[in-house]
Structure formats: structure tokens, C-alpha cells
Amino acid sequence: MRILSKAKVAIIGGSGLEDLLKEAETIRVGTPYGLPSPIYVGEIDEETVAFLPRHGPRHAVPPHQVNYHANIFALHLLGVERVFATNAVGGLNKRLKPGALVIPIDFVDFTKLRKGTFYDSSPVTHVDMSKPYCLEIREALITATKDIGENVWDDAVLACTEGPRYETPAEVKMLQCLGCDVVGMTGLPEAVLAREMEICYASLCYVSNMAVGLQEQQTISELTRIGEEKKLIIRRLLRKAISSLPNARSCVCSHALEDAQL
């Protein structure tokens, strides 16, 4: 299928956000890591943008089975330099209520079975994660959130767990003791793989529920309701943030491999 053009900006998120794109076409991109989710390529305010539904077009792939390597590598092949990720998370910090918007500044990886790197052999590569999320994309998201009059928590620590089950009350207490503010199942290894491809990456999260022990029970219907409520706001934020990005990148992400390999 004909590709409109190489996209420098991509969105990774839940199905439904593809409606953001004008005259989008669906493409499949083969990678050495398998076939990723279908990718929609279209335009947002005259900017060519790719949208990749992380869990597939019908949300059929559970978080621990997402082919993160294929997804990121496919975006790399399309020429993507910047990724806006969206993630539903549970609130660990009691000040973050369902519906709150969060732009993480750091993360803690509690996944167990996911391969976390593209570099399993030579050259031995130790990519720097002292600034885990792209500062330029974070700034664009923070500014866009304030511009549309929404409150945002912009210094949160994200904990990523394996899933697909929810955390136990003891696990939630542990994450709180470690200083984590929100918990989700999809932020990693996605962020690390993007950095290894020298792709800028940041996440826009919304709190879909309070973590176990902070509310009586976890239900999919409640999560879905909150997601639907925030969808229009997230669409506005992404559109505004994408349009405000500087043309040239001046962040550490763009040269992450310069002094990372032995």
C-alpha cells in the first residue's frame, strides 16, 4: 500500500485516537521482530502523523503480549522521531483522583517477562535514562494542558507492572513506599526501546481508577467510562502539543547512542 510520506511524529495509544488523523490510510510494516499493530498515517494540522494502536485495532492484545519491539521498530522504519504515548493508569498517590491528567517525569520498571532492549549482543549498549522522558515533548504537553485550562500532575513517577492482573494491596503499599504516584501496565519497555532508537518519547496518562486498597474494587466498566470521558480532552491536548513542537530536535534523545556503546 502507498505510504503518504514518512511521519516524523507518532501517537501510541488506545484505539479510537485514529480519528484525529485527516484522510488516514492503514499500513502494515514488517520488522525483524514480527508484525506490529496496523499503523494509521494521516495529517493533523498539515503535519504528517502516524497513529499506532498499542493493543491492536480492537484492543485484543493484553499488555504483557504487546509486541513493543515490533511497534517501536516499525515507527523507526517510517522515520518517526517523536512519540506521544497515552496510557491509562491507576492512582497510587491519594491526591490523584480518577480523571486526573498525569505527565510522568520518571518511571520504575516492575515488569518480569518482557525483553527490555534491542541490544542483546554486540555492540554492548548502555543507554542513558537519567532523563527518562523527552523534555521537549513533556514541555509541549504541559504547556498544551495549561493552555486549554486543564490541571496536570507533571512530576509523577510511573510504576509499570507486568499485568494483566491488577496489583495486590501489599504490592500497592510497596509502590507507594517507593515513591510511585501512578501504576500502569504499558509504559515499559516502550519508553526504553524508543530511547534506544533515538526516538523522543513522553507519556500523557490519565488516572482511570485508584489502585487496589484505595477503592473497593476494580471494574472494567469504570475504567472504560473514565476513558471515554477523557478522550476528547486527550485529543485536544495531543493536537495542540504536536502543533507546538519545534521543527528541529535539541534534546538528548536525538543522540542517545553517541556515548552508550562499548
N, C-alpha and C positions, 0 to 999 in steps of 0.2 A: 504493500500500500504506500502511496506517496506521502511523505512527511512534509508538513507545511514548511518547516525550517527547523534548524537546531534551536532548541529552547535553552536560554541561559538561566531561567527561573523555573522552579518546580514547587508544587504543593504535594505533600504526602498527608493523607488523612482518610477520613471515613467516606463511604460512598454518599453521593448527593452533592458534594462540592464541585463535581464536574460541571454543574450548571453555571458556575462562574465564568466558564470559558465561552467565548463567542465563536460560533461555527467550528466547533471542535471535531477532530477526527480521531478515531481509535486506532492505535497501532500496537503491534506486538514486537518486542525486541528480544532476540535471542542473546543469551550470555553464557559464559563458561560455567555459570553457577545454576543454570536452568532457566526456565521461562518465568519472568516476573508477572505481576499483575498487568492487565491491559493498561496502557497509558493513553490519556486523552491529551491532545495537543491543540491548542486554540489561542485566542487572544484575550487579554484583559487590558483595556485602555491602550490598545495598539502595541502592547508588549506580548511577545510570544511566550506562552506559559504551558508547562506540562503539568498534568494532574495524575497522580498515581494513587489509586485506592488501596491502601495498605492491606486490607483483608480481602481484596478481590471485589468485583463489582456488586456482588450480592452479600457481602460481609460473611463469606462462607469459610474463611481461613482463620482458625483460632490464633491468638497472639504467639504462642510457642511454636507454631508451624509456619509463620510468615517467613518467606524466603527473603530475608533482609539483604543478603549478598546480591541476589539477582536484581532486586529492586534498585539498590544504590548503583550497581554497575550499569544497569540499563540507562539510568539517568545520566551517568557519566558518558555513556556512548552517544547520548543525544546532545552532549555539550553543556549540560546543566552545571552552573557554577554556584547557584544559591538554592537552598531548600528551606521552605517554610513547612514545618511539620505541625499537625494538630493532633492533640492527644486528650482523651478523656481520662481523668484521674480521680482518685479518692482523696478526700481531705484528711490529713493527719494532724495538722495544726488546727486547733479548735476555732481559730479566728477565720478560717476559710470555710465558708458555708457552700452548699450546693448552688451552682450557678456562678461562683466566683471565677474570674479570669486570672490565670497564672502564667508568667513567663519565667521559666526556671533559669537560674544562674549557674547551677551546679547539679550533679547527679551522683547517686551511689548505685552501683550495679549489683543486684542480688539475683540475677539470672543464673541458672545452673547448667543447662544443657546446650545453650546456644553458642555456636562458634563465633568468637568475638573479633576476628581480624581477617583481612585479606592476605596477611603475610605469615604463612605457616612455614616458609622456607626462606632461603637466601633471596634478596638481602634481608638480614635481620633488621627489623624496623621497630623502633620505639617512638610512636607518635606522641607529641606533647599534648596533654589535655589540661594544662594549667588554666586555660580559658575554654571550658568545655563547649560553650555555645558561641556562635559568631556574634561579636559585639555590634557589627553593623546591622545585622538582621534584628537583633534584640532591640537596638535603639529605634529602628523603623517601627517595630511592633509596639513598643512602649509609647512612642510619640503618637502613633495612629490611635491607640486606645484612649489616650488623653484627649485627642482631637475630637473624638466622637462622644466624649463625655462619660466614658466608662471607667470604673475603678479597676486597677490591676495590681496584683502582687508580683513585683518584679525582682525579688531577691530570694525566691524559694529554692529549696533543694528537693529534687525529684528522686525518689527511690523506685527502681524498676525491678519487679519480681517476675518469676517465670510464668505464673499462670498455668492453665486457665482458671484455676480455683482462686477464690479470694483469700486474703491473708487471715490467719488466726488472730484472736485477741492478743496473745502473747507476742506474735510477730509484729503487730501494730505497736505495742508498747515498746518493743525493741527499736523499731524505726523512729519512733518519737524520741527515744533517749539518744539516738544517734544524730538528732537534729534535722531529720527529714520533715518536710512540710506537706508533700503530696506523694501518692504512690500510684503507679500505673504498671502496665504490662507490655508496652510497645515502644518505649523510648530508646531501648538498647537491644542489640548493638548498633542500631540505626545511626545514632549520633557519632559513634566511633568510626564506623565504616565510611561515613561521609567525610570525616576529617582525613582518613587515610587516602581518600580520592581527591583531597584538597578542595572539597566542596564546602562552602559555607552552610551552616545548619543551625537553626534555632527552633524552639518549640513554643507554640501557643496552646496552652492547656485550659480546659475548663473543668471545674470540680463537679462531677456528676453525682457524687454521693459522699457521705462521711465514711471513713474506714470502719471496719468491724470494731464494735465496742463503743463507738461514738454515735451509732444509731442502732435501732433494734434489729434490723435485718437488711440484707442486700437483695434487691429485686431488679430484674432486667427492665421491667416496665417503668420503674422510677428512673433508671439511667436513660432510657430512651426518651422519656418525657423531658428531662433536663436538656438532653442533646438537641431535641427539636426546638426547644425554647432559645437555645444559644446559637443555632445555625445561622440565622440572619445577621446577628452581631458579628460572628466569626467571618462571614462572607464580607461584610463591610470593612472589617479590620484588615483582612488579607488584601483586598483591593487597594485600600489606602496605603498600606505598608509597601506593597510591591511598587506602586507608582512613585514612592518617595525615595527609593533606593538610589544611591549614587551610581553612575554608569560604570566607573572603574572600582575594583575592589582594592582596599588598602589595609585589610585585616590579616591576622596571622594564618588564617585558614588557607589562603591562596598559595602559601609556600610552606605548608606544614611538613613536607618531606625533605626540605633543604638540608637540615642537620639532624635527621632522625634515623639514618641508616648506617649500618656498620659495613 
